[in-house]
């Protein structure tokens, strides 16, 4: 939907007290600030006209004026851009991305993954602890990942640690080294170096982290004691014990991972929550709406638990997945249209939703691991015909980093979402989830000058030129999306322009976010 003056709220942050032309004169060749302005900007959660002044020495927003000020109000030589009528948004914080480097860099890497993020207005990503080798389950593993990331990041990058059997003694040191939180699997992860945790492992992790400034997150799927199908071994494996139908039909795969997998895992987590009452808990990539009442009831009892969902669960449906199109395979699975609509209903519950954030869960692989049939690829397949299109043998994961803002805006056209909603779900709340509130996620004085210039009327087709991640294999390929990021700024410096691309002559300007988290009230 278009944003117009009728959506402007009456409440506005207090304007800055100083006038822009009182600023210290700046050398034209070495400007001290940059100025971005537009008739529409989401400032502290409200839509209004704004002029934003960003210090280029600190990268912080120093002033915000609630009108469009002309360039003449600023010292000569000040970089100035009036982006009216496009919307100035805080740079998105994608709190769930798999960058896979080192070890599986042919799947994705820091250079390509962060470049794709910047293309879509994402200025911060937080890298998951698995799929790279080594995983981020030890301080040594974190240091290996940090070493691999040096000089390769177009946007800021944070890191999660992992919980696996036997690594409880590493967790406090990982907090000290700057990880933004921890993730564990209650079901096989699909990679041998990141095994699932038992209730005993979770209890040990909770004991270690009970008083630490962190968050404990879970891939919440477990095989209940009794089930018609035990599912595949999550990613690639032999077929399940009792698949109910052909393995290239999506409904067969969907039936193998029912909502009970999610609800059973969440009940297990909630049963352990009293072991660490001050430790925030979080469910990653929630898919099944049946879990929502469990989370709401737990929150009512004072358990500190939240959940995220993903762009694909809010835009794709099981009914639309064609036979063999394994680009749609992920775990938990994309469910029915009615499930998607109920997720949206939960999100729109103002401040009472248990689903607080939306992320990409960008989980790529090389196209051959998707086992796509020849009609869905531009290459003649050399895989065994019995394997192509097999949802149980194909790698599970959806590639979408950098597309999320447009996916959400497109899907929200008929659901009444606003730019303020997107900022809440994908900027402010994701920053808070990873302990970056006060630095990321809002346009406010003192925050990082990370800005996405969003054209809410333009459209584009998802094709290899607009999928900047390494492997151009995504269920969104060929779809027309509404909403285009025209420019992306990181700490006041333009890092991407839709018309001009990236400045590849210099070093990428992204930083590694390794300052340890602090306790917040």
C-alpha atoms as one frame of an Amber mdcrd trajectory, in Angstrom:
protein
   0.000   0.000   0.000   1.145   3.529  -0.611   2.097   5.622   2.363   0.452
   9.039   2.383  -0.120  11.935   4.697  -3.195  10.316   6.192  -0.988   7.759
   7.955   1.083  10.391   9.775   0.682  10.101  13.540   0.095  13.186  15.657
   2.717  12.134  18.203   6.213  13.127  17.108   9.603  13.120  18.766  10.703
  16.496  20.027  12.667  18.402  17.365  16.340  19.142  17.840  17.048  22.405
  19.616  19.937  23.566  17.415  19.596  24.989  13.931  21.471  23.275  11.108
  23.165  26.460   9.915  24.741  26.840  13.351  26.914  23.817  12.616  30.648
  24.224  12.437  31.754  24.949   8.841  33.167  21.896   7.156  35.899  21.436
   4.600  34.362  20.710   1.209  36.879  17.959   0.533  36.429  16.300   3.929
  32.782  16.715   4.907  31.994  16.031   8.525  28.372  15.049   8.008  25.860
  13.839   5.477  22.232  14.951   5.266  19.314  12.789   4.132  15.822  14.203
   3.854  12.397  13.161   2.619   8.755  14.068   2.904   8.276  10.599   4.428
  10.461   8.918   7.044   9.797   6.540   9.910  11.346   8.338  12.869  11.018
   6.673  16.272   8.160   4.587  14.941   6.135   7.433  13.424   5.816   8.567
   9.806   6.605  12.213   9.109   8.756  14.478   7.018  12.311  14.460   8.280
  15.796  15.770   7.702  18.426  13.490   9.213  21.975  14.662   9.940  24.629
  11.958  10.336  28.172  12.511  11.559  30.667  10.891   9.207  33.288  10.726
  11.953  31.124   8.746  14.400  28.536   7.307  12.011  25.816   8.404  14.442
  22.670  10.449  13.843  23.304  13.834  15.443  20.097  15.737  14.606  16.636
  15.120  13.193  14.362  17.949  11.970  10.719  17.230  11.269  10.540  18.958
   7.911  12.371  18.875   4.603  15.193  21.378   4.988  16.982  22.683   1.876
  20.649  22.071   1.168  21.297  25.793   1.660  20.653  25.372   5.399  23.849
  23.358   5.710  27.533  24.256   5.304  28.864  24.336   1.729  30.087  20.964
   0.518  27.864  18.938   2.849  26.656  15.755   1.101  22.884  16.236   0.807
  20.139  14.118  -0.768  16.406  14.820  -0.887  14.758  11.440  -1.427  11.155
  12.683  -1.483   8.687  11.036  -1.970  10.508   7.803  -1.102  10.442   6.555
   2.489  13.486   6.720   4.745  13.570   3.588   6.895  16.090   2.449   9.478
  18.382  -0.130   7.925  16.827  -3.545   8.439  18.336  -5.955  10.974  18.050
  -9.514   9.653  18.559 -11.571  12.792  18.645 -14.991  11.095  21.064 -15.573
   8.215  23.320 -18.514   7.311  26.497 -17.222   5.638  28.279 -20.611   5.755
  31.861 -19.308   5.667  34.360 -20.844   6.241  33.873 -24.451   5.239  30.858
 -24.266   2.930  31.647 -21.051   1.102  30.392 -22.563  -2.154  26.926 -22.314
  -0.567  27.290 -18.694   0.546  29.924 -16.343   1.908  30.362 -13.036   3.682
  31.054 -11.107   0.470  28.018 -12.291  -1.481  25.600 -12.665   1.427  26.202
  -9.183   2.829  26.103  -7.660  -0.642  22.678  -9.218  -1.171  21.603  -7.815
   2.195  22.631  -4.257   1.274  20.710  -4.554  -2.006  17.546  -5.007   0.055
  18.119  -2.274   2.629  19.480  -4.652   5.283  22.381  -3.015   7.117  22.922
  -5.636   9.829  22.829  -9.421   9.628  23.389 -11.931  12.403  25.043 -15.134
  11.262  23.790 -18.475  12.530  26.249 -20.832  14.227  25.864 -23.770  11.861
  26.606 -24.708   8.252  30.050 -23.139   8.419  32.919 -25.455   9.317  33.831
 -25.213  12.116  30.510 -24.238  13.655  30.379 -21.411  16.201  30.185 -23.740
  19.188  33.593 -22.854  20.662  35.612 -19.676  21.025  38.088 -21.131  18.531
  35.251 -21.675  16.043  34.105 -18.070  16.499  37.622 -16.791  15.895  37.873
 -18.834  12.701  34.650 -17.252  11.467  35.765 -13.739  12.438  39.028 -14.280
  10.575  37.143 -15.380   7.462  34.842 -12.341   7.617  37.577  -9.695   7.792
  37.368  -7.201   4.925  34.468  -9.021   3.252  31.363  -7.482   4.799  29.266
  -4.874   2.988  27.008  -4.507   6.026  27.530  -5.000   9.753  27.648  -8.611
  10.906  26.993 -10.161  14.293  27.373 -13.802  15.273  25.382 -16.346  17.248
  26.920 -19.162  19.233  25.584 -22.689  19.137  24.586 -25.144  21.843  25.398
 -28.778  21.147  25.974 -31.783  23.435  29.092 -31.269  25.542  29.860 -27.572
  24.880  28.263 -26.001  27.973  31.728 -25.045  29.226  32.268 -22.836  26.159
  29.126 -20.725  26.500  30.187 -18.062  29.002  33.406 -17.423  27.107  31.436
 -17.060  23.874  29.312 -14.395  25.587  32.497 -12.569  26.576  33.749 -12.799
  22.982  30.635 -11.004  21.718  28.127 -13.511  20.373  24.604 -12.036  20.182
  22.832 -15.172  21.465  22.749 -18.963  21.180  20.831 -21.465  19.087  20.233
 -25.168  19.468  18.286 -27.844  17.586  15.834 -30.210  19.185  15.888 -32.327
  16.023  18.696 -33.372  13.704  20.157 -30.273  12.025  21.209 -32.009   8.830
  24.938 -31.390   9.361  26.990 -33.786  11.508  29.069 -31.107  13.259  25.948
 -29.543  14.839  24.036 -32.354  16.599  20.692 -31.912  18.328  20.461 -31.286
  22.058  18.578 -33.301  24.651  16.670 -31.911  27.620  19.779 -32.592  29.704
  21.916 -30.526  27.322  19.394 -27.691  27.422  19.338 -27.740  31.216  23.136
 -27.500  31.292  23.089 -24.578  28.857  20.429 -22.804  30.895  22.497 -23.226
  34.046  25.523 -21.666  32.346  23.595 -18.788  30.777  21.031 -18.088  33.509
  22.599 -14.783  34.557  24.328 -13.835  31.295  23.237 -10.956  29.014  22.133
 -13.164  26.137  19.198 -14.992  24.549  18.704 -18.750  24.101  17.001 -19.730
  20.855  15.684 -23.001  19.535  14.870 -24.720  16.275  11.667 -26.066  17.769
  10.851 -29.361  16.112  10.793 -32.737  17.863   9.385 -36.052  16.762   6.529
 -36.837  19.171   6.499 -40.293  20.777   3.867 -41.498  18.295   3.606 -40.271
  14.707   2.428 -41.628  11.369   5.675 -40.445   9.811   8.960 -39.586  11.436
   9.887 -37.190   8.633  13.167 -37.186   6.805  16.312 -36.601   8.812  15.619
 -32.917   8.365  17.726 -32.138   5.323  19.204 -34.977   3.302  18.635 -38.603
   4.113  16.894 -41.747   3.088  13.112 -41.439   2.915  11.180 -41.654   6.195
   9.824 -44.907   7.501   6.349 -44.402   6.163   5.969 -41.560   3.628   2.331
 -41.110   2.706   2.651 -40.580  -1.028   5.215 -39.906  -3.758   8.425 -38.277
  -2.561   8.280 -35.544  -5.229   4.887 -34.294  -4.026   5.005 -31.462  -1.545
   2.029 -32.763   0.423   3.982 -35.925   1.190   6.768 -33.866   2.692   4.358
 -31.557   4.516   2.589 -34.523   6.109   5.945 -35.812   7.384   6.517 -32.650
   9.478   3.136 -31.899  11.082   2.441 -29.018  13.486   2.809 -31.458  16.381
   6.574 -31.469  15.742   6.649 -27.768  16.655   4.193 -27.877  19.545   5.892
 -30.870  21.149   9.290 -29.140  21.003   7.907 -25.907  22.426   6.273 -27.754
  25.307   9.657 -29.330  26.051  11.339 -25.911  26.093   8.635 -24.418  28.299
   8.974 -27.291  30.761  12.643 -26.342  31.218  12.123 -22.556  31.391  11.866
 -22.458  35.228  15.540 -23.488  35.375  16.559 -19.980  34.233  13.730 -17.552
  34.871  15.730 -14.464  33.872  17.045 -15.896  30.600  15.129 -14.745  27.505
  14.042 -17.650  25.294  13.180 -17.456  21.623  11.660 -19.743  19.008  13.243
 -19.334  15.595  11.278 -19.609  12.332   7.881 -20.409  13.841   5.631 -21.961
  11.218   2.690 -23.736  12.903  -0.083 -21.535  14.279  -0.951 -24.294  16.758
   2.070 -23.165  18.779   0.779 -19.639  19.336  -1.634 -20.400  22.216   1.154
 -22.270  24.015   3.446 -19.263  23.779   0.745 -16.807  24.785  -0.151 -18.829
  27.867   3.522 -19.135  28.812   4.032 -15.388  28.528   0.974 -14.831  30.709
   2.706 -16.971  33.364   5.759 -14.725  33.190   8.020 -16.873  31.015  10.308
 -14.684  28.931   9.728 -16.216  25.521   9.241 -14.720  22.061   9.090 -16.056
  18.525  10.018 -15.033  15.026   8.515 -16.033  11.726   9.936 -15.751   8.223
   9.149 -14.008   4.981   8.449 -17.346   3.312   5.869 -18.437   5.878   4.048
 -15.134   5.324   4.100 -15.219   1.520   4.231 -18.814   0.241   1.655 -21.566
   0.659   1.665 -25.345   0.422  -1.159 -25.328  -2.108   0.977 -23.421  -4.623
   4.093 -25.630  -4.489   4.435 -27.681  -7.654   5.620 -31.262  -7.709   9.396
 -31.450  -7.528   9.951 -27.747  -6.786  12.328 -28.314  -3.896  13.266 -24.631
  -3.809  10.342 -24.450  -1.365  11.698 -27.096   1.004  12.543 -25.816   4.459
  12.101 -26.992   8.036   9.634 -26.357   9.564   7.746 -26.497   6.273   5.730
 -23.899   4.428   2.186 -24.738   5.459  -1.346 -24.161   4.134  -2.811 -20.831
   3.091  -5.012 -20.811   6.192  -1.892 -21.164   8.360  -0.245 -18.246   6.556
  -3.315 -16.068   7.092  -3.387 -16.931  10.786   0.282 -15.972  11.145  -0.603
 -12.591   9.675  -3.514 -12.238  12.090  -1.164 -12.884  14.997   1.355 -10.344
  13.745  -1.312  -7.662  13.462  -2.310  -7.950  17.150  -0.614  -4.626  17.908
   1.661  -5.075  20.948   0.225  -8.369  22.185   1.578 -10.671  19.472   3.869
 -13.477  20.589   5.520 -13.254  17.136   7.689 -10.190  17.541  10.134 -10.368
  14.624  10.316 -11.326  10.945  13.572 -12.629   9.460  14.790 -14.287   6.280
  16.340 -17.516   7.615  18.431 -17.305   4.448  19.693 -20.900   4.237  21.248
 -21.461   0.810  23.104 -24.313  -0.814  24.499 -25.104  -4.219  21.719 -25.767
  -6.766  22.697 -29.398  -7.232  21.797 -30.133  -3.605  18.247 -29.002  -4.300
  17.872 -31.888  -6.810  15.640 -29.785  -9.034  14.112 -31.546 -12.025  15.391
 -30.359 -15.447  12.267 -28.294 -16.148  13.065 -26.089 -13.137  16.708 -25.488
 -13.950  18.590 -24.105 -16.931  20.877 -27.140 -16.997  20.180 -30.625 -18.173
  20.196 -32.632 -14.978  22.624 -35.489 -14.562  21.043 -36.701 -11.322  19.266
 -39.998 -11.076  15.690 -39.439 -12.180  14.478 -41.099  -9.006  16.263 -38.425
  -6.963  15.317 -35.265  -8.881  12.468 -33.409  -7.257  12.686 -35.579  -4.137
  11.647 -33.380  -1.218  13.140 -35.828   1.268  16.590 -36.032  -0.311  16.948
 -32.338  -1.243  18.626 -29.827   1.067  16.138 -27.763   3.066  16.386 -23.992
   3.104  14.974 -20.909   1.386  17.261 -18.288  -0.162  15.933 -14.761   0.233
  18.375 -12.411   1.997  17.885  -8.912   0.599  14.421  -9.682  -0.782  12.508
  -9.641   2.492  11.429  -6.000   2.585   9.891  -6.280  -0.877   8.340  -9.684
  -0.115   6.702  -8.299   3.012   5.492  -5.123   1.309   4.056  -7.092  -1.609
   2.213  -9.562   0.591   1.006  -6.784   2.871  -0.731  -4.808   0.128  -4.109
  -6.313   0.970  -3.462  -6.673   4.687  -3.171  -3.036   5.692   0.459  -3.064
   6.803   2.343   0.207   7.083   5.961   1.238   6.904   5.824   1.600  10.678
   4.833  -2.063  10.981   7.827  -3.167   8.936  10.161  -1.066  11.054   8.744
  -2.659  14.216   9.067  -6.240  12.942  12.288  -6.050  10.913  14.293  -3.228
  12.505  13.422  -2.255  16.070  12.405  -5.658  17.431  15.129  -7.615  15.632
  17.737  -5.184  16.983  16.352  -5.689  20.487  16.390  -9.468  20.053  20.151
  -9.428  19.506  20.994  -6.735  22.049  21.569  -3.906  19.557  18.796  -1.589
  20.742  20.238   1.875  21.255  22.515   1.331  18.258  20.453  -0.203  15.463
  16.842  -0.456  14.355  15.531   3.114  14.657  16.087   6.550  13.172  16.833
   8.532  16.315  19.553  10.813  17.627  22.482   8.762  18.881  21.697   5.702
  16.752  23.839   4.457  13.878  23.086   6.331  10.666  21.870   3.206   8.838
  19.170   4.130   6.326  17.228   2.372   3.573  15.630   4.580   0.921  12.455
   2.717  -0.001  10.398   3.322  -3.150   7.068   1.842  -2.102   5.494   2.109
  -5.578   8.121   0.592  -7.884   8.158  -3.103  -8.812  10.791  -5.538 -10.019
  11.051  -9.147 -11.139  13.181 -11.517  -9.085  15.856 -12.806 -11.454  19.583
 -13.572 -11.251  20.381  -9.849 -11.473  18.262  -9.117  -8.397  19.360 -12.149
  -6.363  22.810 -11.089  -5.230  23.390 -14.082  -2.987  25.861 -16.638  -4.355
  23.546 -19.298  -5.765  20.579 -18.042  -7.781  18.145 -20.659  -6.568  15.071
 -19.324  -4.793  11.304 -19.960  -4.785  10.868 -16.247  -5.495  12.564 -16.417
  -8.883  10.227 -15.085 -11.572   7.894 -13.378  -9.103   7.093  -9.667  -9.362
   7.605  -7.841  -6.075   6.471  -4.364  -5.080   8.859  -2.036  -3.295  12.417
  -1.219  -4.360  15.340  -0.094  -2.215  16.828   2.850  -4.083  19.823   3.449
  -1.808  21.326   1.961   1.341  23.456   3.901   3.836  25.663   2.452   6.557
  26.701   4.949   9.252  25.913   7.779   6.832  27.954   6.393   3.940  26.181
   5.222   0.811  27.028   1.561   0.259  24.494   0.744  -2.472  22.462   2.582
  -5.106  19.959   0.855  -7.366  21.118   2.971 -10.289  24.833   2.907  -9.505
  25.397  -0.407  -7.758  28.269  -0.847  -5.306  31.533   1.042  -5.040  33.931
  -1.862  -5.527  36.994   0.385  -5.723  37.293   0.590  -1.941  37.036  -1.803
   0.963  33.523  -2.796   2.088  32.436  -0.688   5.058  30.716  -3.331   7.182
  31.958  -3.987  10.707  31.931  -7.086  12.872  29.733  -6.522  15.927  31.789
  -8.166  18.648  31.268  -5.855  21.603  29.787  -8.056  24.344  26.081  -7.694
  25.082  25.055  -5.873  28.220  22.190  -6.492  30.593  19.138  -4.343  29.879
  16.165  -3.502  32.015
